[in-house]
Each structure stands twice: as structure tokens, then as C-alpha cells.
Amino acid sequence: MNEIRTGSSDLARHLADAPWRTSTRSQTSNCVEVAPLGTGAAVALRDSKDRGGPVLLFSRAQWRGFLAGAKNGQFDLT
């Protein structure tokens, strides 16, 4: 996973044009957006309240691992 700070780079312009989507389960104050990039090589994740802020980039394998961990409660705070 890599964190990308948005700005004037080619990657930032690509991220701005990405097909971002928000989960239907998102709440008003706890929303993230996800976008597949390119030919399936990466997935981007950002805070929907700060669309110009940092973006996390995952490879497909990392994204699958992240989703599996979330489903198994690996990141639960309680």
C-alpha cells in the first residue's frame, strides 16, 4: 500500500478522473470512496470528506487482503 498526496502530477490528474464510488453502507461522518485504476492493477481509497487529501493505493492482492481482514474484524476498534 502506498499513500499518495494529490497535487499537480499525472497520477493526481488520473485519480481525479477515476470512477470513485462510495459504499451504500457509508454513514454521514464515516465515508470512504474506492476506485479501480487502469486495467485492474491497483485500487485507490480516499476519505470522501477530503477528496483532495491523501489517497491510499493498493495492489489487487493487497486490496483482497485488506477486504478479508475487514470482514474478519481485524481492524475493529472494540
Backbone as CSV, one residue per row, in Angstrom:
resi,resn,N_x,N_y,N_z,CA_x,CA_y,CA_z,C_x,C_y,C_z
1,MET,0.843,-1.162,0.000,0.000,0.000,0.000,0.894,1.232,0.000
2,ASN,0.527,2.223,-0.778,1.258,3.480,-0.855,0.295,4.622,-0.614
3,GLU,0.776,5.664,0.063,-0.035,6.861,0.250,0.433,7.894,-0.753
4,ILE,-0.521,8.443,-1.492,-0.222,9.452,-2.493,-0.900,10.746,-2.075
5,ARG,-0.141,11.808,-1.992,-0.718,13.126,-1.743,-1.094,13.703,-3.098
6,THR,-2.353,14.108,-3.222,-2.796,14.632,-4.502,-2.156,15.983,-4.753
7,GLY,-1.987,16.325,-5.996,-1.353,17.576,-6.387,-1.462,17.741,-7.880
8,SER,-0.416,18.227,-8.514,-0.479,18.513,-9.945,0.178,17.445,-10.801
9,SER,0.506,16.302,-10.250,1.173,15.253,-11.013,0.207,14.555,-11.960
10,ASP,0.765,13.764,-12.874,-0.059,12.970,-13.784,-0.939,12.001,-12.997
11,LEU,-0.381,11.404,-11.951,-1.152,10.478,-11.134,-2.327,11.198,-10.472
12,ALA,-2.098,12.412,-9.976,-3.175,13.171,-9.343,-4.295,13.450,-10.341
13,ARG,-3.943,13.776,-11.569,-4.967,14.020,-12.599,-5.715,12.725,-12.916
14,HIS,-4.991,11.602,-12.949,-5.620,10.302,-13.195,-6.589,9.963,-12.061
15,LEU,-6.187,10.221,-10.829,-7.052,9.952,-9.679,-8.294,10.843,-9.701
16,ALA,-8.135,12.086,-10.126,-9.285,12.993,-10.193,-10.324,12.490,-11.184
17,ASP,-9.886,11.809,-12.226,-10.791,11.291,-13.260,-11.235,9.855,-13.000
18,ALA,-10.769,9.250,-11.916,-11.095,7.849,-11.614,-12.581,7.692,-11.289
19,PRO,-13.122,6.498,-11.510,-14.543,6.239,-11.233,-14.788,5.965,-9.746
20,TRP,-14.681,6.991,-8.914,-14.848,6.845,-7.467,-16.266,6.441,-7.131
21,ARG,-16.416,5.580,-6.131,-17.754,5.214,-5.648,-17.721,5.071,-4.126
22,THR,-18.841,5.379,-3.523,-18.998,5.308,-2.074,-19.886,4.128,-1.743
23,SER,-19.561,3.420,-0.693,-20.365,2.285,-0.258,-21.765,2.741,0.131
24,THR,-22.744,1.920,-0.161,-24.112,2.218,0.263,-24.247,2.092,1.774
25,ARG,-23.289,1.480,2.434,-23.309,1.340,3.898,-22.599,2.485,4.608
26,SER,-22.048,3.407,3.854,-21.348,4.526,4.469,-22.315,5.378,5.272
27,GLN,-21.788,5.946,6.347,-22.553,6.850,7.180,-22.141,8.277,6.858
28,THR,-22.859,9.230,7.411,-22.590,10.631,7.127,-21.159,11.034,7.462
29,SER,-20.622,10.579,8.589,-19.299,11.037,9.002,-18.192,9.997,8.815
30,ASN,-18.513,8.824,8.351,-17.512,7.760,8.223,-17.525,7.170,6.820
31,CYS,-17.209,7.970,5.835,-17.296,7.505,4.449,-15.922,7.448,3.790
32,VAL,-15.735,6.406,3.029,-14.571,6.309,2.166,-15.067,6.042,0.751
33,GLU,-14.217,6.366,-0.198,-14.517,6.102,-1.604,-13.418,5.213,-2.164
34,VAL,-13.791,4.373,-3.092,-12.864,3.434,-3.704,-12.960,3.572,-5.221
35,ALA,-11.835,3.371,-5.889,-11.831,3.436,-7.354,-10.832,2.419,-7.900
36,PRO,-11.283,1.568,-8.827,-10.327,0.705,-9.533,-9.541,1.572,-10.514
37,LEU,-8.270,1.280,-10.668,-7.423,2.076,-11.553,-6.913,1.227,-12.703
38,GLY,-6.983,1.763,-13.864,-6.414,1.119,-15.041,-7.021,-0.228,-15.350
39,THR,-6.163,-1.157,-15.671,-6.590,-2.480,-16.107,-6.701,-3.456,-14.953
40,GLY,-6.934,-2.963,-13.760,-7.050,-3.841,-12.613,-5.765,-3.985,-11.831
41,ALA,-4.791,-3.137,-12.107,-3.507,-3.246,-11.421,-3.537,-2.662,-10.021
42,ALA,-4.460,-1.756,-9.753,-4.466,-1.091,-8.454,-5.872,-0.637,-8.085
43,VAL,-6.030,-0.382,-6.791,-7.274,0.148,-6.251,-6.898,1.344,-5.390
44,ALA,-7.637,2.440,-5.534,-7.389,3.648,-4.755,-8.483,3.810,-3.708
45,LEU,-8.112,4.371,-2.557,-9.041,4.580,-1.448,-8.802,5.973,-0.891
46,ARG,-9.893,6.721,-0.636,-9.758,8.064,-0.076,-10.921,8.377,0.851
47,ASP,-10.760,9.402,1.660,-11.792,9.897,2.553,-12.745,10.753,1.729
48,SER,-14.031,10.435,1.749,-14.981,11.174,0.923,-15.175,12.607,1.405
49,LYS,-14.803,12.898,2.650,-14.927,14.257,3.159,-13.718,15.115,2.785
50,ASP,-12.660,14.492,2.287,-11.430,15.198,1.927,-10.945,14.692,0.577
51,ARG,-11.715,14.937,-0.443,-11.420,14.381,-1.773,-10.110,14.882,-2.362
52,GLY,-9.609,15.986,-1.886,-8.316,16.486,-2.351,-7.166,16.047,-1.470
53,GLY,-7.456,15.269,-0.444,-6.441,14.820,0.510,-5.705,13.584,0.035
54,PRO,-5.025,12.915,0.950,-4.218,11.747,0.583,-5.064,10.592,0.068
55,VAL,-4.454,9.793,-0.770,-5.091,8.613,-1.360,-4.203,7.414,-1.042
56,LEU,-4.822,6.315,-0.637,-4.088,5.075,-0.432,-4.206,4.231,-1.692
57,LEU,-3.089,3.713,-2.163,-3.082,2.846,-3.338,-2.743,1.424,-2.912
58,PHE,-3.551,0.480,-3.341,-3.366,-0.936,-3.041,-3.170,-1.696,-4.342
59,SER,-2.292,-2.680,-4.335,-2.285,-3.626,-5.455,-3.559,-4.458,-5.310
60,ARG,-3.915,-5.204,-6.326,-5.114,-6.056,-6.225,-4.977,-7.067,-5.087
61,ALA,-3.795,-7.661,-4.940,-3.584,-8.641,-3.867,-3.699,-7.977,-2.493
62,GLN,-3.122,-6.789,-2.343,-3.235,-6.060,-1.076,-4.687,-5.710,-0.775
63,TRP,-5.432,-5.308,-1.805,-6.841,-4.944,-1.624,-7.649,-6.158,-1.156
64,ARG,-7.421,-7.300,-1.768,-8.119,-8.518,-1.343,-7.784,-8.852,0.108
65,GLY,-6.523,-8.692,0.499,-6.116,-8.932,1.878,-6.766,-7.947,2.840
66,PHE,-6.841,-6.683,2.442,-7.495,-5.667,3.270,-8.967,-6.005,3.463
67,LEU,-9.655,-6.354,2.392,-11.080,-6.702,2.493,-11.288,-7.932,3.371
68,ALA,-10.432,-8.936,3.220,-10.553,-10.135,4.049,-10.351,-9.791,5.522
69,GLY,-9.375,-8.937,5.826,-9.142,-8.532,7.201,-10.313,-7.754,7.774
70,ALA,-10.887,-6.866,6.969,-12.052,-6.100,7.430,-13.232,-7.003,7.701
71,LYS,-13.465,-7.965,6.834,-14.585,-8.887,7.029,-14.382,-9.758,8.263
72,ASN,-13.136,-10.063,8.588,-12.839,-10.917,9.746,-12.692,-10.130,11.038
73,GLY,-12.906,-8.810,11.001,-12.842,-7.993,12.210,-11.437,-7.597,12.629
74,GLN,-10.467,-7.776,11.760,-9.087,-7.487,12.083,-8.873,-6.022,12.467
75,PHE,-9.684,-5.119,11.936,-9.482,-3.690,12.161,-10.511,-3.086,13.120
76,ASP,-11.347,-3.915,13.732,-12.348,-3.420,14.665,-11.670,-2.766,15.870
77,LEU,-12.222,-1.675,16.324,-11.643,-0.961,17.453,-12.082,-1.531,18.791
78,THR,-13.119,-2.319,18.813,-13.624,-2.866,20.082,-13.188,-4.300,20.259
